[in-house]
Amino acid sequence: MADQELLSRKWENFVKTGELDPEIDPIIRNSWIRSKKYEVDPFQTRGKGKLLLQDLEPLLQRKKELIQISFPLMNMLYSLVKGSGFLVVLCDENGYLLKVMGDEQPLKDAQLIQFVEGANWSEEVIGTNAIGTAIKEGIPIQVFSYEHFTKATQAWTCSASPIYTASNELIGVLNMSGPFDKVHPHTLGMVVSTVKAIENQLQLKENTEKNELMKSYLEETTNTLSDGIIITNEQGIIIKTNRMLQSILQMLPTEIEGKNIMHIFENRTIETFRLTNQEVIDKEVKLRIRNNGVHTSVLLNAKPILRERKIIGSLVTVKGIKKVHQFVNQVSGNQAKVTFEDMIGENEIFLNRIHEAKLAAKSESTVLIMGDSGTGKDLLAQAIHNDSSRRRHPFLAINCGGIPRDLLGSELFGYVEGAFTGARKGGTAGKFELADGGTLFLDEVGEMSLEMQVLLLRVLQNREVVRIGGNKVVPVNVRIIAATNKNLKQEIQKGNFREDLYFRLHVMPIYLPSLHQRKSDIPLLAEYFSKQIAHRMQKRVPQITNEVMELLNMYRWPGNIRELQNVMERAIVKSMNQELTLELFPEEMTISHGNDHYHHELLPKKDEIKKQALMESIKIYNGNFSKAAEYLGISRSTLYRQMERYHIR
């Protein structure tokens, strides 16, 4: 009490005369000088500068992070002094009170001097006090009774410590205030310890945020790379991959990460790397695409990741892949390999169709390829794609007749997770999405159900898809080439095919002739297949005997070019010498030299071939004689004469 009375006289003397007792603490002395300079009224009995609610709310929002981190620690500190008349106060860097907690009576006493949330307790407003002076000095401080500059706070003792960020930026102050006669030397120490805990939490959060930012930065950096990247832990479990690798595998991160790297790479190089941790540089290995068993050769780089000389994981990169979509489509069989140069033939009808196809390739129009099975509709579709502006983009083919009708929709349009029982987690993209920018070849489009035709028509009209079970619209830029061996006009009449879809597809129609309509090309094709197959089998190219060539020319070829290719392959596999002879060919094709009746039954006469060609051409063009004549490469008058000759009505 004596100390308080002595300090009171020193304060009164300074207020009246401006004289400072040299025994006063230098920090307090400097603060009193500043307070007088700020023209603070030493006799004021309450604080000033309280914020209005509309101004306090934005401040609390701005300091939300500090409040959230400090509040639990303030509670812990308060629990230690509860019932002793002390208040625990959090302020911002300007001295505004953000949070005040304490017993009921001290809170009431604090209200009398406006020591409440939103009030300003900087030195400029209230003079010397632990909060304002800690801000000015930048250090923890305890202000006792008459050390306060104004009468408003001289019944209190306050202990405050500034709060700093990891970068040494002042962001707030923690203060504990109570009756001057209950001051304890450890009070300031408790405040300082609590502030240290707050600063540690702030730094931890800042480090976490930095880690997140660095993670985002690294992800964005790696995602712009043209190489696929894999990070594994010491056990080979995949921890992280970049988008490029996910695109290569056509899998979601959740389908890759958490799996062992050996599930993706099936090669002794990786196994050896896992065992020895010796760096791998540009090593060719087999990369497994999805779970379909397809593999391709890629350049692999792998090296261990060390921390304090201990291996904690590995970094694996798949290099040399600059165009991921081309790569994925190639190894998945989704790349067009055939060009117009690969289309073998010199027949006039066939060459006319190739000319039409080349014109179609230069446009973006939908193409409908018609013709019997085995005539090469799929090959022509690839050639059109490779001669188009989309050749550097995917070419995907789907057989509409080879996939169960209830699965065709998910193949074409994709599906979302949970769309049906067994749906892949995360869903999957359909052929339309995968072919974006390229070409989608719809083979056997005439086999598509009416329900699926409606969905296809909608995609063609709107150029967008919605995955099955979902509602998100995905824009797609896909060129459609369709093919059929059916007469779609007849299918329309039967109610099996939508007329509006037919007209959508029938923009650029191309009719491929059957092989018996281009018999002059048979020797050319036979020689081509003979060389191709022999090279693939690493055999010498055999000579085709005259008898065999005559047989090939006379046979009707119901399976068209595909049947010819299969027959040639079978003969080359069976051949034991450098000649292809009659006995190497199927029994139904061979001709008994002494059986003229069988000979005439199996090999139609020239007139019969002409008649059949006329009838099929007219059928293909639904009775349009001009088109049929053009198809056959003859004039319309010649067509009429031949129709009359062969009694075709």
C-alpha positions as CSV (number, residue, x, y, z in Angstrom):
1,M,0.0,0.0,0.0
2,A,2.9,2.3,0.8
3,D,4.4,1.7,-2.6
4,Q,1.0,2.6,-4.1
5,E,0.8,5.9,-2.2
6,L,4.4,6.8,-3.2
7,L,3.7,6.0,-6.8
8,S,0.5,8.0,-6.6
9,R,2.5,11.1,-5.5
10,K,5.0,10.6,-8.3
11,W,2.1,10.4,-10.8
12,E,0.4,13.5,-9.4
13,N,3.7,15.4,-9.5
14,F,4.3,14.5,-13.2
15,V,0.7,15.4,-14.1
16,K,1.0,18.8,-12.5
17,T,4.6,19.8,-13.1
18,G,5.8,17.5,-15.8
19,E,8.7,16.4,-13.6
20,L,9.6,12.7,-13.7
21,D,11.0,10.8,-10.7
22,P,14.2,9.0,-11.9
23,E,13.1,5.9,-9.9
24,I,10.1,5.3,-12.1
25,D,10.6,2.4,-14.5
26,P,12.1,3.7,-17.8
27,I,9.4,2.0,-19.8
28,I,6.6,3.6,-17.7
29,R,8.5,7.0,-17.8
30,N,8.7,7.0,-21.6
31,S,5.0,6.0,-21.8
32,W,3.9,8.9,-19.5
33,I,5.8,11.3,-21.7
34,R,4.1,9.9,-24.8
35,S,0.7,10.0,-23.1
36,K,1.2,13.7,-22.3
37,K,2.3,14.3,-25.9
38,Y,-0.9,12.6,-27.0
39,E,-2.9,15.1,-24.8
40,V,-4.6,12.2,-23.0
41,D,-6.6,13.5,-20.0
42,P,-5.0,11.9,-16.9
43,F,-8.2,12.4,-14.9
44,Q,-10.6,10.7,-17.3
45,T,-12.5,7.8,-15.5
46,R,-13.4,5.7,-18.6
47,G,-12.1,4.7,-21.9
48,K,-12.9,6.4,-25.2
49,G,-13.1,5.5,-28.9
50,K,-15.5,2.5,-28.6
51,L,-16.4,1.2,-32.1
52,L,-20.0,1.1,-33.2
53,L,-21.4,-2.4,-33.9
54,Q,-21.3,-1.9,-37.7
55,D,-17.6,-1.1,-37.4
56,L,-16.8,-3.9,-34.9
57,E,-18.2,-6.7,-37.0
58,P,-15.8,-6.2,-39.9
59,L,-12.9,-6.1,-37.4
60,L,-14.0,-9.3,-35.7
61,Q,-14.3,-10.9,-39.2
62,R,-10.8,-9.7,-40.2
63,K,-9.4,-11.1,-36.9
64,K,-11.4,-14.3,-37.1
65,E,-8.4,-16.6,-37.4
66,L,-6.6,-15.0,-34.4
67,I,-9.8,-15.2,-32.3
68,Q,-10.4,-18.8,-33.3
69,I,-6.9,-19.9,-32.4
70,S,-6.6,-17.8,-29.2
71,F,-10.1,-18.5,-27.7
72,P,-9.4,-22.0,-26.4
73,L,-6.1,-20.9,-24.9
74,M,-7.7,-17.9,-23.3
75,N,-10.2,-20.2,-21.7
76,M,-7.4,-22.3,-20.3
77,L,-5.7,-19.2,-18.9
78,Y,-9.0,-18.0,-17.4
79,S,-9.6,-21.4,-15.8
80,L,-6.4,-20.8,-13.8
81,V,-7.5,-17.5,-12.4
82,K,-11.3,-18.0,-12.3
83,G,-12.8,-16.5,-9.1
84,S,-9.9,-14.2,-8.5
85,G,-11.3,-11.1,-10.1
86,F,-9.1,-11.2,-13.2
87,L,-10.2,-10.7,-16.8
88,V,-8.5,-12.2,-19.9
89,V,-8.6,-9.9,-22.9
90,L,-7.6,-10.3,-26.6
91,C,-6.8,-7.2,-28.6
92,D,-5.8,-6.4,-32.1
93,E,-2.5,-4.7,-33.1
94,N,-4.2,-1.3,-32.7
95,G,-5.4,-1.8,-29.2
96,Y,-9.1,-2.6,-30.0
97,L,-10.5,-5.2,-27.6
98,L,-11.7,-8.3,-29.5
99,K,-12.7,-10.7,-26.7
100,V,-13.1,-10.2,-23.0
101,M,-13.8,-13.1,-20.6
102,G,-13.9,-13.1,-16.8
103,D,-16.0,-13.4,-13.7
104,E,-19.4,-11.5,-13.5
105,Q,-18.3,-8.7,-11.1
106,P,-15.0,-7.9,-12.8
107,L,-16.9,-7.7,-16.1
108,K,-19.3,-5.2,-14.6
109,D,-16.5,-3.2,-13.2
110,A,-14.8,-3.2,-16.6
111,Q,-18.0,-1.9,-18.2
112,L,-17.9,1.2,-15.9
113,I,-14.5,2.2,-17.4
114,Q,-15.5,1.0,-20.9
115,F,-13.0,-1.8,-20.8
116,V,-15.2,-3.8,-23.2
117,E,-15.2,-5.4,-26.7
118,G,-14.8,-2.7,-29.4
119,A,-13.1,-0.2,-27.1
120,N,-9.7,1.2,-27.9
121,W,-7.0,0.9,-25.3
122,S,-4.0,2.3,-27.2
123,E,-1.7,4.8,-25.6
124,E,-3.0,7.5,-27.9
125,V,-6.5,7.0,-26.4
126,I,-6.1,6.0,-22.8
127,G,-2.4,6.7,-22.1
128,T,-0.1,4.3,-20.3
129,N,-1.7,0.8,-19.9
130,A,-0.3,-2.7,-20.4
131,I,-2.1,-3.2,-23.8
132,G,-1.2,0.1,-25.4
133,T,2.4,0.2,-23.9
134,A,3.1,-3.4,-25.0
135,I,2.1,-2.4,-28.5
136,K,4.4,0.6,-28.4
137,E,7.4,-1.2,-26.8
138,G,6.8,-4.5,-28.6
139,I,7.6,-6.5,-25.4
140,P,5.6,-8.1,-22.6
141,I,4.9,-5.6,-19.8
142,Q,3.1,-5.4,-16.5
143,V,1.5,-2.0,-15.4
144,F,0.7,-1.6,-11.7
145,S,-2.0,0.7,-10.3
146,Y,-0.7,4.4,-10.5
147,E,1.7,3.4,-13.3
148,H,-1.4,3.8,-15.5
149,F,-1.6,7.3,-16.9
150,T,-5.4,7.8,-16.3
151,K,-7.5,7.4,-13.2
152,A,-9.8,5.1,-15.1
153,T,-7.4,2.2,-14.7
154,Q,-5.4,3.0,-11.6
155,A,-7.4,0.5,-9.5
156,W,-6.2,-2.3,-11.8
157,T,-3.0,-4.1,-12.5
158,C,-2.6,-5.3,-16.1
159,S,-0.2,-7.8,-17.7
160,A,0.1,-7.9,-21.5
161,S,2.2,-9.6,-24.2
162,P,2.2,-8.8,-27.9
163,I,1.4,-11.6,-30.3
164,Y,3.6,-12.0,-33.4
165,T,3.4,-14.1,-36.6
166,A,6.3,-16.3,-37.7
167,S,7.5,-13.3,-39.9
168,N,7.6,-11.1,-36.8
169,E,4.5,-9.1,-37.6
170,L,2.5,-7.8,-34.7
171,I,-1.1,-9.0,-35.0
172,G,-2.5,-8.6,-31.5
173,V,-2.0,-8.5,-27.7
174,L,-3.1,-10.8,-24.9
175,N,-3.8,-9.1,-21.6
176,M,-4.9,-10.1,-18.1
177,S,-6.3,-7.4,-15.8
178,G,-7.3,-7.6,-12.2
179,P,-7.4,-5.7,-8.9
180,F,-4.1,-4.0,-8.1
181,D,-3.9,-5.7,-4.7
182,K,-4.1,-9.2,-6.2
183,V,-1.2,-8.8,-8.5
184,H,1.2,-11.8,-8.6
185,P,4.7,-11.9,-10.1
186,H,3.8,-15.0,-12.1
187,T,0.8,-13.3,-13.8
188,L,2.9,-11.8,-16.6
189,G,4.6,-15.2,-17.0
190,M,1.3,-16.9,-17.5
191,V,0.3,-14.4,-20.1
192,V,3.6,-14.8,-21.9
193,S,3.3,-18.6,-21.9
194,T,-0.2,-18.4,-23.3
195,V,1.0,-16.0,-26.1
196,K,3.8,-18.5,-27.0
197,A,1.1,-21.2,-27.4
198,I,-1.0,-18.9,-29.5
199,E,2.0,-18.1,-31.7
200,N,2.9,-21.7,-32.1
201,Q,-0.7,-22.5,-33.2
202,L,-0.5,-19.6,-35.6
203,Q,2.8,-20.8,-37.0
204,L,1.4,-24.3,-37.3
205,K,-1.6,-23.1,-39.2
206,E,0.7,-20.9,-41.4
207,N,2.9,-23.8,-42.1
208,T,-0.1,-25.9,-43.0
209,E,-1.3,-23.2,-45.3
210,K,2.1,-22.9,-46.8
211,N,2.2,-26.6,-47.3
212,E,-1.2,-26.5,-49.0
213,L,0.0,-23.6,-51.2
214,M,3.2,-25.5,-52.1
215,K,1.2,-28.6,-52.7
216,S,-1.1,-26.6,-55.1
217,Y,1.9,-25.0,-56.7
218,L,3.6,-28.4,-57.2
219,E,0.4,-29.9,-58.5
220,E,-0.1,-27.1,-61.0
221,T,3.5,-27.4,-62.0
222,T,3.5,-31.1,-62.5
223,N,0.1,-31.0,-64.2
224,T,1.5,-28.8,-66.9
225,L,4.2,-31.3,-67.7
226,S,4.0,-33.6,-70.6
227,D,5.4,-36.5,-68.6
228,G,3.4,-38.8,-66.3
229,I,4.6,-38.5,-62.7
230,I,4.3,-40.9,-59.8
231,I,5.4,-40.5,-56.2
232,T,5.6,-43.6,-54.1
233,N,6.4,-44.3,-50.5
234,E,9.2,-46.6,-49.4
235,Q,6.9,-49.7,-49.8
236,G,6.1,-48.8,-53.4
237,I,2.6,-47.5,-52.6
238,I,1.6,-44.7,-55.0
239,I,1.1,-41.5,-52.9
240,K,0.5,-39.0,-55.7
241,T,0.2,-38.8,-59.5
242,N,-0.2,-35.9,-61.9
243,R,-3.0,-35.4,-64.4
244,M,-0.9,-36.5,-67.3
245,L,-0.4,-40.0,-65.7
246,Q,-4.1,-40.1,-64.9
247,S,-4.9,-39.3,-68.6
248,I,-2.5,-41.9,-69.8
249,L,-4.1,-44.6,-67.6
250,Q,-7.6,-43.2,-68.2
251,M,-8.2,-43.6,-64.5
252,L,-9.1,-41.4,-61.6
253,P,-6.6,-40.5,-58.8
254,T,-8.6,-42.6,-56.4
255,E,-8.2,-45.6,-58.7
256,I,-4.4,-45.2,-58.8
257,E,-3.2,-43.7,-55.6
258,G,-3.0,-46.1,-52.7
259,K,-2.1,-49.0,-55.2
260,N,1.3,-50.6,-55.5
261,I,3.3,-49.4,-58.4
262,M,3.7,-52.9,-59.7
263,H,0.0,-52.9,-60.5
264,I,0.7,-50.4,-63.2
265,F,4.2,-51.4,-64.3
266,E,4.7,-55.1,-65.1
267,N,8.4,-55.2,-65.7
268,R,11.5,-56.6,-64.1
269,T,13.1,-53.1,-64.3
270,I,10.6,-51.8,-61.7
271,E,11.0,-54.9,-59.6
272,T,14.8,-54.5,-59.7
273,F,14.5,-50.8,-58.8
274,R,12.2,-51.6,-55.9
275,L,14.8,-54.1,-54.6
276,T,18.0,-52.2,-55.3
277,N,16.9,-48.5,-55.4
278,Q,19.4,-48.0,-58.2
279,E,18.4,-45.1,-60.4
280,V,16.7,-46.0,-63.8
281,I,17.3,-43.7,-66.7
282,D,15.3,-43.8,-70.0
283,K,14.6,-47.5,-69.7
284,E,12.0,-49.0,-72.0
285,V,9.3,-50.8,-70.0
286,K,5.8,-52.0,-70.5
287,L,3.1,-49.7,-69.3
288,R,-0.2,-51.2,-68.4
289,I,-3.2,-49.2,-69.5
290,R,-6.2,-49.5,-67.1
291,N,-7.0,-53.1,-66.4
292,N,-7.6,-54.3,-69.9
293,G,-4.3,-56.0,-70.3
294,V,-3.1,-53.6,-73.1
295,H,0.6,-52.7,-72.8
296,T,2.9,-50.4,-74.6
297,S,6.6,-49.5,-74.5
298,V,7.5,-46.2,-72.8
299,L,10.7,-44.6,-71.5
300,L,10.8,-44.8,-67.8
301,N,12.9,-42.8,-65.3
302,A,13.0,-43.7,-61.6
303,K,15.0,-42.6,-58.7
304,P,14.8,-42.9,-54.9
305,I,13.9,-39.9,-52.7
306,L,16.2,-39.5,-49.7
307,R,15.9,-37.7,-46.4
308,E,19.0,-37.7,-44.2
309,R,20.5,-40.4,-46.4
310,K,17.4,-42.7,-45.8
311,I,15.2,-43.7,-48.6
312,I,11.6,-42.6,-48.0
313,G,10.1,-43.1,-51.4
314,S,10.7,-42.8,-55.1
315,L,9.9,-40.5,-58.1
316,V,8.9,-42.2,-61.3
317,T,8.4,-40.4,-64.6
318,V,7.0,-41.7,-67.9
319,K,8.9,-39.6,-70.5
320,G,8.5,-38.8,-74.1
321,I,4.7,-38.6,-74.2
322,K,3.8,-35.2,-75.5
323,K,0.4,-35.9,-76.9
324,V,-1.4,-38.0,-74.3
325,H,-4.7,-38.5,-76.1
326,Q,-2.9,-39.9,-79.2
327,F,-0.9,-42.1,-76.9
328,V,-3.9,-43.4,-75.0
329,N,-5.9,-44.0,-78.1
330,Q,-3.0,-45.8,-79.8
331,V,-2.3,-48.3,-77.1
332,S,-6.1,-48.8,-76.5
333,G,-6.7,-49.5,-80.2
334,N,-8.4,-46.1,-80.6
335,Q,-6.2,-44.8,-83.3
336,A,-6.9,-44.8,-87.0
337,K,-4.0,-46.5,-88.8
338,V,-5.4,-46.9,-92.3
339,T,-4.9,-44.2,-94.9
340,F,-6.3,-43.9,-98.5
341,E,-2.9,-45.2,-99.7
342,D,-3.8,-48.5,-97.9
343,M,-7.1,-48.8,-99.8
344,I,-6.1,-51.3,-102.5
345,G,-8.0,-51.3,-105.7
346,E,-8.2,-50.2,-109.3
347,N,-11.8,-51.0,-110.1
348,E,-13.7,-47.9,-111.5
349,I,-16.6,-48.3,-109.0
350,F,-14.2,-48.6,-106.1
351,L,-12.1,-45.6,-107.2
352,N,-15.3,-43.5,-107.5
353,R,-16.1,-44.4,-103.9
354,I,-12.6,-43.5,-102.7
355,H,-13.0,-40.1,-104.5
356,E,-16.2,-39.5,-102.7
357,A,-14.6,-40.5,-99.4
358,K,-11.7,-38.0,-100.0
359,L,-14.2,-35.2,-100.5
360,A,-16.0,-36.2,-97.3
361,A,-12.7,-36.1,-95.4
362,K,-12.2,-32.5,-96.3
363,S,-15.6,-31.6,-94.7
364,E,-16.9,-31.8,-91.2
365,S,-20.2,-33.5,-92.4
366,T,-21.5,-36.7,-91.0
367,V,-20.6,-39.7,-93.2
368,L,-22.8,-42.9,-93.7
369,I,-20.8,-45.8,-95.2
370,M,-23.1,-48.5,-96.6
371,G,-22.1,-51.9,-98.0
372,D,-22.1,-55.6,-97.3
373,S,-20.2,-57.1,-94.3
374,G,-16.5,-57.4,-95.0
375,T,-16.3,-54.7,-97.7
376,G,-13.9,-52.6,-95.5
377,K,-16.3,-50.0,-94.1
378,D,-14.2,-49.7,-91.0
379,L,-11.0,-49.2,-93.0
380,L,-12.6,-46.5,-95.1
381,A,-13.7,-44.7,-91.9
382,Q,-10.1,-44.7,-90.6
383,A,-8.9,-43.4,-94.0
384,I,-11.4,-40.6,-93.9
385,H,-10.3,-39.6,-90.4
386,N,-6.6,-39.7,-91.3
387,D,-7.2,-37.4,-94.3
388,S,-9.3,-34.9,-92.2
389,S,-8.3,-32.0,-90.1
390,R,-9.0,-34.2,-87.0
391,R,-6.3,-36.7,-87.8
392,R,-4.1,-35.6,-84.8
393,H,-7.1,-36.3,-82.5
394,P,-8.7,-39.6,-81.3
395,F,-10.4,-42.0,-83.6
396,L,-12.7,-44.3,-81.5
397,A,-14.8,-47.1,-82.9
398,I,-17.7,-48.9,-81.4
399,N,-19.7,-51.7,-82.8
400,C,-23.3,-50.9,-82.0
401,G,-24.3,-54.5,-82.8
402,G,-21.6,-56.1,-80.7
403,I,-22.4,-54.6,-77.4
404,P,-25.5,-55.6,-75.4
405,R,-28.2,-52.9,-75.8
406,D,-28.3,-52.1,-72.1
407,L,-24.6,-51.5,-72.0
408,L,-24.3,-49.5,-75.2
409,G,-25.5,-46.3,-73.6
410,S,-22.8,-46.3,-70.9
411,E,-20.2,-47.1,-73.5
412,L,-21.3,-44.1,-75.7
413,F,-22.2,-41.5,-73.1
414,G,-20.4,-42.7,-69.9
415,Y,-22.0,-42.8,-66.5
416,V,-21.7,-41.3,-63.0
417,E,-20.9,-43.1,-59.8
418,G,-23.9,-45.1,-58.6
419,A,-25.7,-44.9,-61.9
420,F,-26.2,-48.7,-61.8
421,T,-25.1,-51.8,-59.9
422,G,-21.4,-52.3,-60.6
423,A,-20.8,-48.8,-61.8
424,R,-17.1,-47.8,-61.4
425,K,-16.4,-45.5,-58.4
426,G,-16.2,-42.0,-59.7
427,G,-18.0,-42.9,-62.9
428,T,-16.3,-43.0,-66.3
429,A,-16.3,-41.1,-69.5
430,G,-18.0,-42.5,-72.6
431,K,-16.8,-42.7,-76.1
432,F,-18.1,-39.3,-77.0
433,E,-16.0,-37.6,-74.3
434,L,-13.0,-39.7,-75.1
435,A,-13.2,-38.9,-78.8
436,D,-13.6,-35.1,-78.2
437,G,-11.9,-33.3,-81.0
438,G,-11.7,-36.4,-83.1
439,T,-13.9,-38.9,-84.8
440,L,-16.3,-41.5,-83.5
441,F,-17.0,-44.5,-85.8
442,L,-20.4,-46.1,-85.2
443,D,-20.3,-49.5,-86.9
444,E,-23.5,-51.4,-87.4
445,V,-25.5,-48.3,-86.5
446,G,-28.6,-50.1,-87.9
447,E,-28.5,-52.4,-84.9
448,M,-29.0,-49.6,-82.4
449,S,-32.2,-49.6,-80.4
450,L,-34.8,-46.9,-80.9
451,E,-34.2,-45.7,-77.4
452,M,-30.5,-45.3,-78.0
453,Q,-31.2,-43.7,-81.4
454,V,-33.1,-40.9,-79.6
455,L,-30.1,-40.2,-77.3
456,L,-27.7,-40.3,-80.3
457,L,-29.9,-37.9,-82.2
458,R,-29.8,-35.5,-79.2
459,V,-26.0,-35.5,-79.1
460,L,-25.8,-34.9,-82.8
461,Q,-28.2,-32.0,-82.5
462,N,-26.9,-30.3,-79.4
463,R,-23.2,-31.4,-79.5
464,E,-23.3,-32.2,-75.8
465,V,-23.7,-35.4,-73.7
466,V,-25.0,-36.1,-70.3
467,R,-23.6,-39.2,-68.5
468,I,-26.1,-41.9,-67.6
469,G,-27.3,-41.2,-64.1
470,G,-26.0,-37.6,-64.1
471,N,-27.3,-34.2,-65.0
472,K,-24.1,-32.3,-65.9
473,V,-23.9,-31.3,-69.6
474,V,-20.5,-32.0,-71.2
475,P,-19.9,-30.2,-74.5
476,V,-18.3,-32.5,-77.2
477,N,-16.7,-31.8,-80.5
478,V,-16.9,-35.1,-82.4
479,R,-17.2,-36.0,-86.1
480,I,-19.5,-39.0,-86.7
481,I,-18.9,-41.6,-89.3
482,A,-21.5,-44.4,-89.2
483,A,-21.6,-47.7,-91.1
484,T,-24.3,-50.3,-91.8
485,N,-24.9,-53.3,-93.9
486,K,-28.6,-52.8,-93.7
487,N,-31.0,-50.9,-96.0
488,L,-31.9,-48.2,-93.5
489,K,-34.8,-47.0,-95.6
490,Q,-36.4,-50.4,-95.3
491,E,-35.6,-50.4,-91.6
492,I,-37.4,-47.0,-91.3
493,Q,-40.5,-48.5,-93.0
494,K,-40.3,-51.5,-90.6
495,G,-40.2,-49.0,-87.7
496,N,-36.7,-50.1,-86.6
497,F,-34.9,-46.9,-87.5
498,R,-35.7,-43.3,-86.9
499,E,-36.1,-41.3,-90.1
500,D,-34.8,-38.1,-88.5
501,L,-31.6,-39.9,-87.4
502,Y,-31.2,-41.3,-90.9
503,F,-31.2,-37.9,-92.4
504,R,-28.7,-36.7,-89.7
505,L,-26.4,-39.5,-90.7
506,H,-27.1,-39.5,-94.5
507,V,-25.3,-36.2,-95.2
508,M,-22.4,-37.8,-97.1
509,P,-23.4,-41.3,-98.1
510,I,-20.8,-43.7,-99.5
511,Y,-21.7,-47.1,-100.9
512,L,-18.9,-49.6,-100.9
513,P,-19.1,-52.3,-103.6
514,S,-19.0,-55.9,-102.7
515,L,-15.9,-57.9,-103.8
516,H,-17.7,-59.7,-106.6
517,Q,-18.6,-56.3,-108.0
518,R,-14.9,-55.4,-108.3
519,K,-13.5,-58.8,-109.4
520,S,-10.7,-57.1,-111.3
521,D,-9.2,-56.1,-107.9
522,I,-9.1,-59.7,-106.6
523,P,-5.5,-60.5,-108.0
524,L,-4.3,-57.2,-106.6
525,L,-5.8,-57.8,-103.2
526,A,-4.6,-61.4,-103.1
527,E,-1.0,-60.4,-103.8
528,Y,-1.3,-57.6,-101.2
529,F,-2.6,-59.9,-98.5
530,S,0.0,-62.6,-99.4
531,K,2.9,-60.2,-98.8
532,Q,1.4,-58.7,-95.7
533,I,0.6,-62.0,-94.0
534,A,3.9,-63.6,-95.0
535,H,5.9,-60.7,-93.5
536,R,3.9,-60.8,-90.3
537,M,4.6,-64.5,-90.0
538,Q,8.2,-64.0,-91.0
539,K,7.8,-66.4,-94.0
540,R,8.9,-65.9,-97.6
541,V,6.2,-64.5,-99.8
542,P,4.6,-67.5,-101.6
543,Q,3.8,-67.6,-105.3
544,I,0.1,-67.8,-106.2
545,T,-0.4,-70.4,-108.9
546,N,-2.6,-69.7,-111.9
547,E,-5.1,-72.3,-110.8
548,V,-5.5,-70.6,-107.4
549,M,-5.8,-67.2,-109.0
550,E,-8.5,-68.6,-111.3
551,L,-10.3,-70.0,-108.3
552,L,-10.1,-66.7,-106.5
553,N,-11.5,-64.9,-109.5
554,M,-14.4,-67.3,-109.9
555,Y,-15.5,-67.6,-106.3
556,R,-18.4,-65.4,-105.3
557,W,-16.9,-64.1,-101.9
558,P,-20.0,-63.7,-99.7
559,G,-17.7,-62.5,-97.0
560,N,-16.1,-60.0,-99.3
561,I,-12.5,-58.6,-98.6
562,R,-12.5,-60.0,-95.1
563,E,-13.2,-63.5,-96.3
564,L,-10.4,-63.2,-99.0
565,Q,-7.9,-62.0,-96.3
566,N,-8.9,-64.9,-94.0
567,V,-8.6,-67.5,-96.8
568,M,-5.2,-66.2,-97.8
569,E,-4.0,-66.3,-94.2
570,R,-5.2,-69.9,-93.8
571,A,-3.4,-71.0,-97.0
572,I,-0.1,-69.3,-96.0
573,V,-0.2,-70.9,-92.5
574,K,-0.8,-74.4,-94.1
575,S,1.7,-73.9,-96.9
576,M,4.9,-75.9,-96.6
577,N,6.7,-74.5,-99.7
578,Q,6.8,-71.4,-101.8
579,E,3.6,-72.0,-103.7
580,L,-0.1,-71.6,-102.9
581,T,-1.9,-74.5,-104.4
582,L,-5.6,-75.5,-104.6
583,E,-5.4,-78.1,-101.8
584,L,-4.6,-75.3,-99.3
585,F,-8.0,-73.6,-99.8
586,P,-11.3,-74.6,-98.3
587,E,-13.1,-77.5,-99.9
588,E,-16.2,-75.5,-100.7
589,M,-14.0,-73.3,-102.9
590,T,-12.1,-75.9,-104.8
591,I,-13.3,-77.2,-108.1
592,S,-13.2,-80.8,-109.3
593,H,-11.6,-80.7,-112.7
594,G,-13.9,-83.4,-114.0
595,N,-17.2,-82.1,-112.6
596,D,-18.5,-79.5,-115.1
597,H,-21.9,-79.4,-113.3
598,Y,-20.4,-78.4,-110.0
599,H,-18.1,-76.0,-111.9
600,H,-21.1,-74.2,-113.5
601,E,-23.1,-74.2,-110.2
602,L,-20.3,-72.7,-108.2
603,L,-19.0,-70.2,-110.8
604,P,-21.7,-68.0,-112.2
605,K,-21.5,-67.1,-115.9
606,K,-20.5,-63.5,-116.9
607,D,-24.1,-62.6,-117.7
608,E,-25.3,-63.9,-114.3
609,I,-22.6,-61.7,-112.6
610,K,-23.8,-58.6,-114.6
611,K,-27.4,-59.3,-113.8
612,Q,-26.6,-59.7,-110.1
613,A,-24.6,-56.5,-110.1
614,L,-27.5,-54.6,-111.7
615,M,-30.1,-55.9,-109.2
616,E,-27.9,-55.1,-106.2
617,S,-27.1,-51.6,-107.4
618,I,-30.8,-50.8,-108.0
619,K,-31.6,-52.2,-104.5
620,I,-28.9,-50.2,-102.8
621,Y,-30.2,-47.0,-104.3
622,N,-33.9,-47.9,-103.7
623,G,-34.8,-47.8,-107.4
624,N,-33.0,-44.6,-108.2
625,F,-31.7,-45.6,-111.7
626,S,-29.5,-42.5,-112.1
627,K,-27.6,-43.3,-108.9
628,A,-27.4,-47.0,-109.7
629,A,-25.9,-46.2,-113.1
630,E,-23.4,-43.9,-111.6
631,Y,-22.6,-46.5,-109.0
632,L,-21.9,-49.1,-111.8
633,G,-20.0,-46.6,-113.9
634,I,-22.3,-46.8,-116.9
635,S,-24.8,-44.4,-118.5
636,R,-28.5,-44.5,-117.6
637,S,-29.4,-45.6,-121.1
638,T,-27.0,-48.5,-120.9
639,L,-28.6,-49.4,-117.5
640,Y,-32.1,-49.4,-119.1
641,R,-30.9,-51.7,-122.0
642,Q,-29.3,-54.1,-119.6
643,M,-32.4,-54.2,-117.4
644,E,-34.5,-55.0,-120.4
645,R,-32.0,-57.7,-121.5
646,Y,-31.9,-59.4,-118.1
647,H,-35.7,-58.9,-117.5
648,I,-35.2,-56.8,-114.4
649,R,-38.3,-54.8,-113.4
